[in-house]
Amino acid sequence: MVTITRSGRILRYLQHAPRHLFNKYPEQFVAYSTFGLAGVIAVIYKLNKYGFDGVQPYYRNRYEVVRPDDPRALNWRLPEDYPAPYITNRDNLDYSTVAKDYGWTSKI
């Protein structure tokens, strides 16, 4: 008698499972393969974009803990100085000037 290994049985099942599922449950198979694939692509995209730690602040790629007299930290801005003046709409004078003040006239 010929013995079939476990990996051989798994491979044979994976080869024949889509056809079997499509014949037995056609609507569910099409729905899951369409929206399930789209969901997997969306999850991969989001994990690639945001990572596992979520959205980090725009002014730093990562947090660093250093001493205050460290030469790298001497040029850093204080957290109160963010967002930068050219990104915000702090200079708004009136409702009619919002479009000009918010990003259109950046004072770099």
MIRO-923625 format. One record per atom (N, C-alpha, C, O, CB): x, y, z; atom name; residue number from 1. Coordinates in steps of 0.1 Angstrom, whole numbers, plus 5000, padded with zeros to 4 digits. Each point is the difference from the previous one (the first is absolute). Glycine has a CB too. Layout:
(rec (X Y Z) 'CA' NUM)
...
end
This chain:
(rec (5008 4988 5000) 'N' 1)
(rec (4992 5012 5000) 'CA' 1)
(rec (5009 5012 5000) 'C' 1)
(rec (5010 5001 5007) 'O' 1)
(rec (4971 4987 5005) 'CB' 1)
(rec (5015 5022 4980) 'N' 2)
(rec (5008 5012 4999) 'CA' 2)
(rec (4996 5010 5011) 'C' 2)
(rec (4988 5003 5002) 'O' 2)
(rec (5014 4994 4973) 'CB' 2)
(rec (5008 5008 5032) 'N' 3)
(rec (4997 5010 5010) 'CA' 3)
(rec (5002 5014 4995) 'C' 3)
(rec (5009 5003 4992) 'O' 3)
(rec (4998 4981 5026) 'CB' 3)
(rec (4984 5025 4986) 'N' 4)
(rec (5000 5014 4996) 'CA' 4)
(rec (5004 5008 5012) 'C' 4)
(rec (4994 4998 5011) 'O' 4)
(rec (4989 4998 4971) 'CB' 4)
(rec (5027 5012 5017) 'N' 5)
(rec (5004 5008 5011) 'CA' 5)
(rec (4990 5011 5003) 'C' 5)
(rec (4991 5003 4993) 'O' 5)
(rec (5033 4993 5001) 'CB' 5)
(rec (4977 5010 5018) 'N' 6)
(rec (4991 5010 5005) 'CA' 6)
(rec (5001 5012 4990) 'C' 6)
(rec (4989 5006 4997) 'O' 6)
(rec (5013 4986 5027) 'CB' 6)
(rec (5010 5012 4973) 'N' 7)
(rec (5001 5012 4991) 'CA' 7)
(rec (4994 4997 4986) 'C' 7)
(rec (4994 5009 4994) 'O' 7)
(rec (5027 4998 5018) 'CB' 7)
(rec (4980 4981 4983) 'N' 8)
(rec (4993 4996 4988) 'CA' 8)
(rec (4985 5001 5001) 'C' 8)
(rec (4994 5005 4990) 'O' 8)
(rec (5025 4980 5005) 'CB' 8)
(rec (4976 5011 5016) 'N' 9)
(rec (4985 5001 5002) 'CA' 9)
(rec (4996 5014 5001) 'C' 9)
(rec (4989 5004 4994) 'O' 9)
(rec (5010 4974 5017) 'CB' 9)
(rec (5009 5030 4996) 'N' 10)
(rec (4996 5015 5001) 'CA' 10)
(rec (5001 5006 4986) 'C' 10)
(rec (4991 5008 4996) 'O' 10)
(rec (5018 4993 5027) 'CB' 10)
(rec (5001 4996 4969) 'N' 11)
(rec (5002 5006 4987) 'CA' 11)
(rec (4988 4996 4991) 'C' 11)
(rec (4995 5008 4993) 'O' 11)
(rec (5030 4992 5010) 'CB' 11)
(rec (4971 4987 4998) 'N' 12)
(rec (4989 4995 4991) 'CA' 12)
(rec (4987 5007 5005) 'C' 12)
(rec (4992 5003 4991) 'O' 12)
(rec (5020 4975 5006) 'CB' 12)
(rec (4986 5024 5016) 'N' 13)
(rec (4988 5007 5004) 'CA' 13)
(rec (5000 5014 4995) 'C' 13)
(rec (4989 5005 4996) 'O' 13)
(rec (5010 4980 5025) 'CB' 13)
(rec (5012 5022 4980) 'N' 14)
(rec (5000 5014 4996) 'CA' 14)
(rec (4998 5001 4985) 'C' 14)
(rec (4995 5011 4995) 'O' 14)
(rec (5021 4994 5024) 'CB' 14)
(rec (4988 4986 4973) 'N' 15)
(rec (4998 5000 4986) 'CA' 15)
(rec (4986 4998 4996) 'C' 15)
(rec (4995 5006 4991) 'O' 15)
(rec (5028 4985 5006) 'CB' 15)
(rec (4970 5001 5011) 'N' 16)
(rec (4986 4997 4996) 'CA' 16)
(rec (4989 5007 5008) 'C' 16)
(rec (4989 5000 4997) 'O' 16)
(rec (5019 4978 4997) 'CB' 16)
(rec (4996 5029 5017) 'N' 17)
(rec (4991 5008 5008) 'CA' 17)
(rec (4992 5011 4993) 'C' 17)
(rec (4988 5001 5001) 'O' 17)
(rec (5027 4993 5018) 'CB' 17)
(rec (4992 5014 4973) 'N' 18)
(rec (4993 5011 4993) 'CA' 18)
(rec (4988 4995 4991) 'C' 18)
(rec (4989 5005 5000) 'O' 18)
(rec (5032 5009 5001) 'CB' 18)
(rec (4982 4976 4991) 'N' 19)
(rec (4990 4994 4991) 'CA' 19)
(rec (4989 4994 5008) 'C' 19)
(rec (4988 5002 4996) 'O' 19)
(rec (5029 4993 4987) 'CB' 19)
(rec (4986 4998 5028) 'N' 20)
(rec (4989 4994 5008) 'CA' 20)
(rec (4992 5010 5007) 'C' 20)
(rec (4987 4999 5000) 'O' 20)
(rec (5028 4982 5004) 'CB' 20)
(rec (4991 5030 5001) 'N' 21)
(rec (4992 5010 5007) 'CA' 21)
(rec (4992 5008 4990) 'C' 21)
(rec (4989 5004 5003) 'O' 21)
(rec (5029 4998 5014) 'CB' 21)
(rec (4987 5000 4971) 'N' 22)
(rec (4993 5007 4989) 'CA' 22)
(rec (4988 4992 4996) 'C' 22)
(rec (4989 5006 4997) 'O' 22)
(rec (5032 5006 4995) 'CB' 22)
(rec (4980 4975 5007) 'N' 23)
(rec (4989 4992 4996) 'CA' 23)
(rec (4989 4999 5010) 'C' 23)
(rec (4988 4999 4998) 'O' 23)
(rec (5028 4988 4988) 'CB' 23)
(rec (4989 5012 5027) 'N' 24)
(rec (4990 4998 5011) 'CA' 24)
(rec (4994 5013 5005) 'C' 24)
(rec (4988 5001 5003) 'O' 24)
(rec (5025 4979 5003) 'CB' 24)
(rec (4995 5031 4995) 'N' 25)
(rec (4995 5013 5005) 'CA' 25)
(rec (5004 5011 4990) 'C' 25)
(rec (5009 5008 5003) 'O' 25)
(rec (4993 4984 5021) 'CB' 25)
(rec (4992 5010 4964) 'N' 26)
(rec (5005 5009 4990) 'CA' 26)
(rec (4999 5015 5005) 'C' 26)
(rec (5009 5007 4998) 'O' 26)
(rec (4984 4976 4985) 'CB' 26)
(rec (4995 5021 5023) 'N' 27)
(rec (4999 5014 5004) 'CA' 27)
(rec (5009 5004 5011) 'C' 27)
(rec (5007 5010 4999) 'O' 27)
(rec (4969 4989 4994) 'CB' 27)
(rec (5025 4992 5017) 'N' 28)
(rec (5010 5003 5011) 'CA' 28)
(rec (5014 5000 4995) 'C' 28)
(rec (5008 5009 5004) 'O' 28)
(rec (4976 4981 5012) 'CB' 28)
(rec (5020 5001 4975) 'N' 29)
(rec (5013 4999 4995) 'CA' 29)
(rec (5004 5013 4993) 'C' 29)
(rec (5011 5005 5002) 'O' 29)
(rec (4987 4970 4997) 'CB' 29)
(rec (4993 5030 4992) 'N' 30)
(rec (5003 5012 4992) 'CA' 30)
(rec (5001 5012 5009) 'C' 30)
(rec (5009 5008 4999) 'O' 30)
(rec (4979 4982 4981) 'CB' 30)
(rec (5002 5011 5030) 'N' 31)
(rec (5000 5011 5009) 'CA' 31)
(rec (5013 5001 5009) 'C' 31)
(rec (5006 5010 5001) 'O' 31)
(rec (4969 4989 4999) 'CB' 31)
(rec (5028 4989 5006) 'N' 32)
(rec (5012 5000 5008) 'CA' 32)
(rec (5013 5002 4992) 'C' 32)
(rec (5009 5007 5005) 'O' 32)
(rec (4979 4978 5010) 'CB' 32)
(rec (5013 5009 4973) 'N' 33)
(rec (5012 5002 4993) 'CA' 33)
(rec (5002 5014 4995) 'C' 33)
(rec (5011 5005 4998) 'O' 33)
(rec (4988 4971 4995) 'CB' 33)
(rec (4989 5031 5004) 'N' 34)
(rec (5001 5014 4995) 'CA' 34)
(rec (5003 5010 5012) 'C' 34)
(rec (5010 5006 5000) 'O' 34)
(rec (4974 4988 4982) 'CB' 34)
(rec (5007 5006 5028) 'N' 35)
(rec (5001 5009 5011) 'CA' 35)
(rec (5011 4996 5010) 'C' 35)
(rec (5006 5009 5006) 'O' 35)
(rec (4970 4997 4991) 'CB' 35)
(rec (5026 4981 5004) 'N' 36)
(rec (5011 4996 5009) 'CA' 36)
(rec (5014 5004 4994) 'C' 36)
(rec (5008 5004 5008) 'O' 36)
(rec (4978 4977 5000) 'CB' 36)
(rec (5015 5018 4979) 'N' 37)
(rec (5013 5004 4994) 'CA' 37)
(rec (5002 5015 5001) 'C' 37)
(rec (5011 5005 5003) 'O' 37)
(rec (4987 4975 4981) 'CB' 37)
(rec (4991 5027 5014) 'N' 38)
(rec (5001 5015 5002) 'CA' 38)
(rec (5003 5004 5014) 'C' 38)
(rec (5008 5009 5002) 'O' 38)
(rec (4976 4994 4979) 'CB' 38)
(rec (5010 4990 5029) 'N' 39)
(rec (5003 5003 5014) 'CA' 39)
(rec (5015 4997 5003) 'C' 39)
(rec (5006 5007 5008) 'O' 39)
(rec (4970 4987 4998) 'CB' 39)
(rec (5029 4995 4989) 'N' 40)
(rec (5014 4996 5003) 'CA' 40)
(rec (5009 5010 4994) 'C' 40)
(rec (5010 5004 5006) 'O' 40)
(rec (4984 4972 4994) 'CB' 40)
(rec (5003 5029 4988) 'N' 41)
(rec (5008 5010 4993) 'CA' 41)
(rec (5000 5013 5008) 'C' 41)
(rec (5010 5007 5002) 'O' 41)
(rec (4986 4983 4976) 'CB' 41)
(rec (4992 5014 5027) 'N' 42)
(rec (4998 5012 5009) 'CA' 42)
(rec (5008 4999 5013) 'C' 42)
(rec (5007 5010 5004) 'O' 42)
(rec (4971 4994 4986) 'CB' 42)
(rec (5022 4984 5016) 'N' 43)
(rec (5007 4999 5013) 'CA' 43)
(rec (5015 5000 4997) 'C' 43)
(rec (5008 5007 5008) 'O' 43)
(rec (4974 4979 5001) 'CB' 43)
(rec (5023 5008 4981) 'N' 44)
(rec (5014 5001 4996) 'CA' 44)
(rec (5005 5014 4997) 'C' 44)
(rec (5010 5004 5005) 'O' 44)
(rec (4989 4973 4986) 'CB' 44)
(rec (4992 5030 5002) 'N' 45)
(rec (5003 5014 4997) 'CA' 45)
(rec (5001 5009 5012) 'C' 45)
(rec (5009 5008 5002) 'O' 45)
(rec (4980 4989 4976) 'CB' 45)
(rec (5001 5001 5031) 'N' 46)
(rec (5000 5008 5013) 'CA' 46)
(rec (5012 4997 5009) 'C' 46)
(rec (5006 5009 5006) 'O' 46)
(rec (4969 4992 4992) 'CB' 46)
(rec (5028 4986 5003) 'N' 47)
(rec (5011 4996 5008) 'CA' 47)
(rec (5013 5005 4994) 'C' 47)
(rec (5010 5004 5008) 'O' 47)
(rec (4978 4976 5000) 'CB' 47)
(rec (5013 5020 4979) 'N' 48)
(rec (5012 5005 4994) 'CA' 48)
(rec (5001 5015 5002) 'C' 48)
(rec (5011 5006 5001) 'O' 48)
(rec (4988 4976 4982) 'CB' 48)
(rec (4990 5025 5016) 'N' 49)
(rec (5000 5015 5001) 'CA' 49)
(rec (5002 5005 5015) 'C' 49)
(rec (5009 5008 5002) 'O' 49)
(rec (4976 4993 4978) 'CB' 49)
(rec (5008 4993 5029) 'N' 50)
(rec (5000 5005 5014) 'CA' 50)
(rec (5008 4991 5009) 'C' 50)
(rec (5004 5004 5011) 'O' 50)
(rec (4974 5005 4985) 'CB' 50)
(rec (5025 4979 5000) 'N' 51)
(rec (5008 4991 5009) 'CA' 51)
(rec (4991 4994 5011) 'C' 51)
(rec (4988 5003 5000) 'O' 51)
(rec (5033 5010 4995) 'CB' 51)
(rec (4985 4980 5014) 'N' 52)
(rec (4992 4995 5012) 'CA' 52)
(rec (4999 5009 5011) 'C' 52)
(rec (4991 4998 5009) 'O' 52)
(rec (5017 4980 4985) 'CB' 52)
(rec (4999 5033 5006) 'N' 53)
(rec (5000 5010 5011) 'CA' 53)
(rec (4990 5011 4998) 'C' 53)
(rec (4997 5008 5009) 'O' 53)
(rec (5026 4987 4996) 'CB' 53)
(rec (4970 5006 4983) 'N' 54)
(rec (4991 5010 4997) 'CA' 54)
(rec (5007 5013 4995) 'C' 54)
(rec (5011 4999 4995) 'O' 54)
(rec (4974 4992 5023) 'CB' 54)
(rec (5007 5020 4981) 'N' 55)
(rec (5005 5012 4994) 'CA' 55)
(rec (5009 5007 5010) 'C' 55)
(rec (4996 5002 5012) 'O' 55)
(rec (4983 5000 4974) 'CB' 55)
(rec (5032 5002 5010) 'N' 56)
(rec (5010 5007 5008) 'CA' 56)
(rec (4999 5015 4997) 'C' 56)
(rec (4995 5003 4989) 'O' 56)
(rec (5020 4976 5012) 'CB' 56)
(rec (4991 5029 5007) 'N' 57)
(rec (4999 5015 4998) 'CA' 57)
(rec (5007 5003 4987) 'C' 57)
(rec (5010 4994 4996) 'O' 57)
(rec (4989 5010 5028) 'CB' 57)
(rec (4996 5006 4969) 'N' 58)
(rec (5006 5004 4987) 'CA' 58)
(rec (5014 5006 5001) 'C' 58)
(rec (5008 5000 4991) 'O' 58)
(rec (4969 5003 5001) 'CB' 58)
(rec (5026 5002 5020) 'N' 59)
(rec (5013 5007 5001) 'CA' 59)
(rec (5011 4991 5004) 'C' 59)
(rec (5012 5004 5000) 'O' 59)
(rec (4976 5016 5006) 'CB' 59)
(rec (5009 4967 4997) 'N' 60)
(rec (5011 4991 5003) 'CA' 60)
(rec (4997 4986 4994) 'C' 60)
(rec (4988 4996 5000) 'O' 60)
(rec (5018 5017 5021) 'CB' 60)
(rec (5004 4981 4975) 'N' 61)
(rec (4998 4986 4995) 'CA' 61)
(rec (4998 4990 5011) 'C' 61)
(rec (4993 4990 4999) 'O' 61)
(rec (5020 5016 4981) 'CB' 61)
(rec (4994 4997 5031) 'N' 62)
(rec (4999 4992 5012) 'CA' 62)
(rec (5004 5008 5012) 'C' 62)
(rec (5005 5011 4998) 'O' 62)
(rec (5000 4968 4989) 'CB' 62)
(rec (4991 5017 5025) 'N' 63)
(rec (5004 5007 5012) 'CA' 63)
(rec (5014 4996 5004) 'C' 63)
(rec (5004 4988 4999) 'O' 63)
(rec (4972 5013 5008) 'CB' 63)
(rec (5031 5009 4997) 'N' 64)
(rec (5014 4997 5005) 'CA' 64)
(rec (5001 5007 5014) 'C' 64)
(rec (4995 5011 5002) 'O' 64)
(rec (5015 4988 4975) 'CB' 64)
(rec (4996 4994 5032) 'N' 65)
(rec (5002 5005 5014) 'CA' 65)
(rec (5015 5002 5001) 'C' 65)
(rec (5008 4991 5000) 'O' 65)
(rec (4972 4997 5010) 'CB' 65)
(rec (5023 5025 4992) 'N' 66)
(rec (5014 5004 5001) 'CA' 66)
(rec (5002 5010 5011) 'C' 66)
(rec (4990 5006 5005) 'O' 66)
(rec (5014 4990 4970) 'CB' 66)
(rec (5008 5006 5029) 'N' 67)
(rec (5002 5010 5011) 'CA' 67)
(rec (4998 5014 4994) 'C' 67)
(rec (5002 5002 4988) 'O' 67)
(rec (5015 4983 5024) 'CB' 67)
(rec (4980 5025 4996) 'N' 68)
(rec (4998 5014 4995) 'CA' 68)
(rec (5012 5006 4994) 'C' 68)
(rec (5000 5009 4992) 'O' 68)
(rec (4982 4994 5025) 'CB' 68)
(rec (5030 4993 4988) 'N' 69)
(rec (5012 5006 4995) 'CA' 69)
(rec (5006 4992 4988) 'C' 69)
(rec (5012 5003 4996) 'O' 69)
(rec (4993 5006 5027) 'CB' 69)
(rec (4988 4981 4972) 'N' 70)
(rec (5005 4993 4988) 'CA' 70)
(rec (5000 5009 4988) 'C' 70)
(rec (4991 5008 4998) 'O' 70)
(rec (4999 4971 5012) 'CB' 70)
(rec (5021 5021 4982) 'N' 71)
(rec (5001 5009 4989) 'CA' 71)
(rec (4988 4998 4990) 'C' 71)
(rec (4996 5010 4993) 'O' 71)
(rec (5029 4989 5010) 'CB' 71)
(rec (4969 4989 4996) 'N' 72)
(rec (4989 4998 4991) 'CA' 72)
(rec (4988 5007 5005) 'C' 72)
(rec (4992 5005 4992) 'O' 72)
(rec (5017 4973 5001) 'CB' 72)
(rec (4989 5023 5020) 'N' 73)
(rec (4988 5005 5006) 'CA' 73)
(rec (5000 5016 5000) 'C' 73)
(rec (4990 5006 5002) 'O' 73)
(rec (5008 4973 5012) 'CB' 73)
(rec (5014 5027 4985) 'N' 74)
(rec (5001 5014 5001) 'CA' 74)
(rec (4993 5007 4988) 'C' 74)
(rec (4995 5011 5002) 'O' 74)
(rec (5027 4987 5010) 'CB' 74)
(rec (4977 4996 4977) 'N' 75)
(rec (4994 5006 4988) 'CA' 75)
(rec (4985 4996 4999) 'C' 75)
(rec (4993 5005 4991) 'O' 75)
(rec (5029 4995 4998) 'CB' 75)
(rec (4973 4992 5020) 'N' 76)
(rec (4986 4996 4999) 'CA' 76)
(rec (4991 5011 5005) 'C' 76)
(rec (5004 5007 5009) 'O' 76)
(rec (5002 4969 4994) 'CB' 76)
(rec (4982 5025 4991) 'N' 77)
(rec (4990 5009 5005) 'CA' 77)
(rec (4993 4994 5012) 'C' 77)
(rec (5000 4988 5002) 'O' 77)
(rec (4997 5022 4975) 'CB' 77)
(rec (4998 4999 5031) 'N' 78)
(rec (4992 4996 5011) 'CA' 78)
(rec (4986 4994 4995) 'C' 78)
(rec (4996 5005 4990) 'O' 78)
(rec (5016 5012 5026) 'CB' 78)
(rec (4982 4974 4991) 'N' 79)
(rec (4987 4995 4996) 'CA' 79)
(rec (4990 5011 4999) 'C' 79)
(rec (4990 4999 4992) 'O' 79)
(rec (5015 4980 5018) 'CB' 79)
(rec (4996 5032 4998) 'N' 80)
(rec (4990 5011 4999) 'CA' 80)
(rec (5002 5008 4987) 'C' 80)
(rec (4990 5007 4996) 'O' 80)
(rec (5010 4994 5029) 'CB' 80)
(rec (5011 4998 4968) 'N' 81)
(rec (5002 5007 4988) 'CA' 81)
(rec (4993 4994 4988) 'C' 81)
(rec (5001 5005 4989) 'O' 81)
(rec (5020 5003 5020) 'CB' 81)
(rec (4973 4980 4992) 'N' 82)
(rec (4994 4993 4989) 'CA' 82)
(rec (4985 5003 5001) 'C' 82)
(rec (4995 5001 5011) 'O' 82)
(rec (5023 4981 4989) 'CB' 82)
(rec (4975 5018 4989) 'N' 83)
(rec (5005 4999 4987) 'CA' 83)
(rec (5007 5012 4995) 'C' 83)
(rec (4999 5011 5006) 'O' 83)
(rec (4982 4974 4989) 'CB' 83)
(rec (5027 5014 4995) 'N' 84)
(rec (5008 5011 4996) 'CA' 84)
(rec (4992 5011 4995) 'C' 84)
(rec (4988 4998 4995) 'O' 84)
(rec (5030 4986 4998) 'CB' 84)
(rec (4986 5029 5008) 'N' 85)
(rec (4992 5011 4996) 'CA' 85)
(rec (4995 5000 4986) 'C' 85)
(rec (4989 5005 4997) 'O' 85)
(rec (5023 5008 5020) 'CB' 85)
(rec (4996 4982 4974) 'N' 86)
(rec (4996 5000 4986) 'CA' 86)
(rec (4990 4989 4996) 'C' 86)
(rec (4995 5000 4989) 'O' 86)
(rec (5027 5010 5006) 'CB' 86)
(rec (4975 4981 5014) 'N' 87)
(rec (4990 4990 4998) 'CA' 87)
(rec (4986 5004 5005) 'C' 87)
(rec (4990 4995 4996) 'O' 87)
(rec (5029 4988 5005) 'CB' 87)
(rec (4981 5025 5010) 'N' 88)
(rec (4988 5003 5006) 'CA' 88)
(rec (4992 5012 4995) 'C' 88)
(rec (5005 5006 4990) 'O' 88)
(rec (5005 4984 5030) 'CB' 88)
(rec (4979 5013 4985) 'N' 89)
(rec (4992 5011 4996) 'CA' 89)
(rec (5000 5010 5012) 'C' 89)
(rec (4989 5006 5003) 'O' 89)
(rec (4997 4980 4981) 'CB' 89)
(rec (5025 5016 5022) 'N' 90)
(rec (5001 5009 5012) 'CA' 90)
(rec (4998 5015 4996) 'C' 90)
(rec (4995 5008 5008) 'O' 90)
(rec (5020 4976 5003) 'CB' 90)
(rec (4988 5019 4976) 'N' 91)
(rec (5000 5014 4996) 'CA' 91)
(rec (4986 5004 4994) 'C' 91)
(rec (4999 5011 4994) 'O' 91)
(rec (5025 4988 5002) 'CB' 91)
(rec (4966 4993 5006) 'N' 92)
(rec (4987 5004 4995) 'CA' 92)
(rec (4995 5012 5006) 'C' 92)
(rec (4999 5002 5012) 'O' 92)
(rec (4996 4974 4984) 'CB' 92)
(rec (5001 5034 4995) 'N' 93)
(rec (4994 5012 5005) 'CA' 93)
(rec (4985 5000 5000) 'C' 93)
(rec (4994 5006 5009) 'O' 93)
(rec (5027 5005 4983) 'CB' 93)
(rec (4974 4983 4998) 'N' 94)
(rec (4985 5000 4998) 'CA' 94)
(rec (4996 4987 4993) 'C' 94)
(rec (5008 4992 4995) 'O' 94)
(rec (4992 5033 5004) 'CB' 94)
(rec (4987 4973 5001) 'N' 95)
(rec (4995 4988 4993) 'CA' 95)
(rec (5003 5000 4985) 'C' 95)
(rec (5003 4990 4994) 'O' 95)
(rec (4979 5008 5023) 'CB' 95)
(rec (5018 5014 4978) 'N' 96)
(rec (5003 5001 4985) 'CA' 96)
(rec (5014 4997 4996) 'C' 96)
(rec (5003 4998 4989) 'O' 96)
(rec (4979 5019 5011) 'CB' 96)
(rec (5028 4983 5010) 'N' 97)
(rec (5014 4998 4997) 'CA' 97)
(rec (5005 4986 5003) 'C' 97)
(rec (5012 4998 5000) 'O' 97)
(rec (4991 5026 5004) 'CB' 97)
(rec (4987 4967 5000) 'N' 98)
(rec (5005 4987 5004) 'CA' 98)
(rec (5007 4993 4989) 'C' 98)
(rec (5010 4993 5002) 'O' 98)
(rec (4970 5006 5014) 'CB' 98)
(rec (5014 5002 4972) 'N' 99)
(rec (5006 4992 4988) 'CA' 99)
(rec (5014 5005 4997) 'C' 99)
(rec (5009 4992 4997) 'O' 99)
(rec (4968 5005 4994) 'CB' 99)
(rec (5026 5016 5011) 'N' 100)
(rec (5013 5005 4998) 'CA' 100)
(rec (5010 4996 5011) 'C' 100)
(rec (5011 4997 4998) 'O' 100)
(rec (4979 5022 4989) 'CB' 100)
(rec (5005 4982 5025) 'N' 101)
(rec (5009 4998 5012) 'CA' 101)
(rec (5003 4985 5002) 'C' 101)
(rec (5010 4997 5006) 'O' 101)
(rec (4980 5023 5004) 'CB' 101)
(rec (5001 4971 4986) 'N' 102)
(rec (5003 4986 5003) 'CA' 102)
(rec (5007 4993 4989) 'C' 102)
(rec (4994 4995 4991) 'O' 102)
(rec (4986 5005 5023) 'CB' 102)
(rec (5033 5001 4986) 'N' 103)
(rec (5009 4993 4991) 'CA' 103)
(rec (5002 5006 4986) 'C' 103)
(rec (5009 4996 4993) 'O' 103)
(rec (4983 4985 5019) 'CB' 103)
(rec (5000 5029 4985) 'N' 104)
(rec (5002 5006 4986) 'CA' 104)
(rec (5012 5010 5000) 'C' 104)
(rec (5007 5000 4991) 'O' 104)
(rec (4968 4997 5005) 'CB' 104)
(rec (5026 5010 5015) 'N' 105)
(rec (5012 5009 5001) 'CA' 105)
(rec (5009 4995 5011) 'C' 105)
(rec (4999 5005 5011) 'O' 105)
(rec (4987 5015 4981) 'CB' 105)
(rec (5022 4971 5005) 'N' 106)
(rec (5009 4994 5010) 'CA' 106)
(rec (5012 5009 5002) 'C' 106)
(rec (5006 5005 4990) 'O' 106)
(rec (4987 4972 5004) 'CB' 106)
(rec (5010 5026 5018) 'N' 107)
(rec (5010 5009 5004) 'CA' 107)
(rec (5013 4992 5004) 'C' 107)
(rec (5002 4998 5012) 'O' 107)
(rec (4981 5020 4995) 'CB' 107)
(rec (5024 4978 4983) 'N' 108)
(rec (5012 4991 5003) 'CA' 108)
(rec (5012 5009 5001) 'C' 108)
(rec (5011 4995 5002) 'O' 108)
(rec (4978 4985 4987) 'CB' 108)
end
